[in-house]
Amino acid sequence: MATFLLGAVLLIVQPQIVPSRPAINSKAETSQSVQRELLKKTSQKNDLKENIHSNGSCQQLPQTIIIGVRKGGTRALLEMLSLHPDIAAAESEVHFFDWEDHYRNGLQWYINQMPFSYPHQITVEKTPAYFTSPKVPERVYNMNQSMRLLLILRDPSERVLSDYTQVFYNHMQKHKLYPSIEQFLIKDGELNVNYKAINRSLYYIHMQNWLKYFPLDRIHIVDGDKLIKDPFPEIEKVERFLKLSPQINASNFYFNKTKGFYCLRDSGRERCLHESKGRAHPQVDTRLLEKLHEYFHEPNKKFFELVGRTFDWH
């Protein structure tokens, strides 16, 4: 009876939290145990508090999350989406659902990481690692099964090269040596399919995990390659998906010839992404690139079938 009453209290005081689905796999019991700990953590003060500012804005759980993919263009997507007056975006990657030390802090901690927003605004956070983390889909579902998710993808081969490039420059800035990309891509004369950057580009595997919890109409896929070449049409689609009024227009974007990519114009103020974005990829032997393209052919096909849509990838 005590357990029943506790469950009833939790449902009354925490309407944001949705009970998890029945067990789907052998790890479900462990996941539910973690979720119970989260519920206990967030109910210590009997309710989640939306920190309210004197101007009427408050911190609240996000209604939209950009879940990935790493090096797919998540920062560009967030910056472009922030042009809309009805969007309030978290500045940094929160890593709530994929980092255990953050997740154990509970939903109140998560709320405290969000920006202050007005009632008419949608709060958005982005953490690219969410897409490839097996535990994240269920955790997001348990928080809000009506969550609208944004996933931005690029050609898998290009994403691998961008992944390597970011890590390479991070080492360079610390004056540390880093192996060439060939040393990661080739092992014993063959393509090293265990390279993490390659695994992150197997989109269909990770997408299957998300579709266990969220229907496809709750996940909008942004074409990252098109967003780079012609951002406005892709942002228009995002506005429609989030049921936003059409506020962003073509004049908000201009091509910066020096940087080689589109920058933003907001109320007469121009701004570009950080210099770390749009870095040149390393030169890779043509035969190695062909191996990479060949390897991704079947996984890409499976992904296209899964989402009912094709992309202009190798």
Secondary structure as GFF3:
##gff-version 3
##sequence-region A 1 314
A	DSSP	alpha_helix	2	13	.	.	.	ID=ss1
A	DSSP	alpha_helix	28	42	.	.	.	ID=ss2
A	DSSP	beta_strand	58	59	.	.	.	ID=ss3
A	DSSP	beta_strand	64	68	.	.	.	ID=ss4
A	DSSP	alpha_helix	74	81	.	.	.	ID=ss5
A	DSSP	beta_strand	87	89	.	.	.	ID=ss6
A	DSSP	alpha_helix	100	103	.	.	.	ID=ss7
A	DSSP	alpha_helix	107	112	.	.	.	ID=ss8
A	DSSP	beta_strand	116	117	.	.	.	ID=ss9
A	DSSP	beta_strand	122	126	.	.	.	ID=ss10
A	DSSP	three_ten_helix	128	130	.	.	.	ID=ss11
A	DSSP	alpha_helix	136	143	.	.	.	ID=ss12
A	DSSP	beta_strand	148	153	.	.	.	ID=ss13
A	DSSP	alpha_helix	156	173	.	.	.	ID=ss14
A	DSSP	alpha_helix	181	185	.	.	.	ID=ss15
A	DSSP	beta_strand	186	187	.	.	.	ID=ss16
A	DSSP	beta_strand	190	191	.	.	.	ID=ss17
A	DSSP	alpha_helix	196	200	.	.	.	ID=ss18
A	DSSP	alpha_helix	203	211	.	.	.	ID=ss19
A	DSSP	three_ten_helix	216	218	.	.	.	ID=ss20
A	DSSP	beta_strand	219	223	.	.	.	ID=ss21
A	DSSP	alpha_helix	224	229	.	.	.	ID=ss22
A	DSSP	alpha_helix	231	241	.	.	.	ID=ss23
A	DSSP	three_ten_helix	250	252	.	.	.	ID=ss24
A	DSSP	beta_strand	253	256	.	.	.	ID=ss25
A	DSSP	beta_strand	261	266	.	.	.	ID=ss26
A	DSSP	beta_strand	269	271	.	.	.	ID=ss27
A	DSSP	alpha_helix	286	307	.	.	.	ID=ss28
###
